[in-house]
Amino acid sequence: MPKHITMPVAVHLLLKKGNEVLLLRRFNTGYEDGNFSVVAGHVDGGETVQAAMIREAAEEAGVQIDAEDIHIVLVMHRRIAQENAERIDYFLCCEKWQGEPVNREPHKCDLLEWHDMSNLPQNTIAYVRSGIESYLKNKQFISFGF
């Protein structure tokens, strides 16, 4: 009988201003440093996907989001070959928030910038790029890395 697996769950925020999305450049983390991502993090135990995203948005970018203003737009089943691991990534979209985005984690991020979603920087992390591109094509589920 096949072995059941457990997978970490992460959330990724498409904080949108028109056709632009807020990107952060990773720094000093040991993972994809120098490359762009979105505000993101892991879901803690006993926490909903939306609550995790609201928490991460406040922790990383200093913005406050109301639950009714955030929507799950894509689920990604992602394989990480070098780790022999799999993850579930939720991409959530938000176009209304309180506060001006600011880098609240300068020890992990050295830059926050708005970028056109249809013209992302070359050094955008591959699965994040795929998530944004899939969102633009109205896909709701994708597999990545298989």
Steps between C-alpha positions, in 0.01 A plus 500: 500500500636849414623712787299813575702818521461821688591829338582843639246763402605851401320820403608754237352848469423669171468848645375688195501866406343514154698253288797512736589255774719564803823300478773464758859403436623224729815570697717307746261204534694223328209439262471681164690802632515782244180383333152651512202342672175621647406537865474140614529261791389175655160426648531438873303226673145600589509789253292545185664575166349849506613567858854390410506738204369790708768428763782475243392823326526687831828333599681543168349811340327683786159504331169409659256294298138421586391140443225604257759675279718194441416220258660167415572516126731202443610177666834354397618145571877544486778243489848596618723236343823592680324457835290201390205692642160634401305806613159656463514871419196728518517824302268768633411830338433830675431841347395683817707541816591751768849648534786561262709188421833518678781248549439366851762223466821666376696197624315286238415752228702786355243653264123540452382612155185513290532313167268453205366144527537444127866612505658345810873534568717224352611405850150419625496161675377244243201362688389851603521610136296195401241581766463860383485397133237236583295757690510729195365209290219443755629156593394390845723196545841400365773249568859625494825305489357161406 
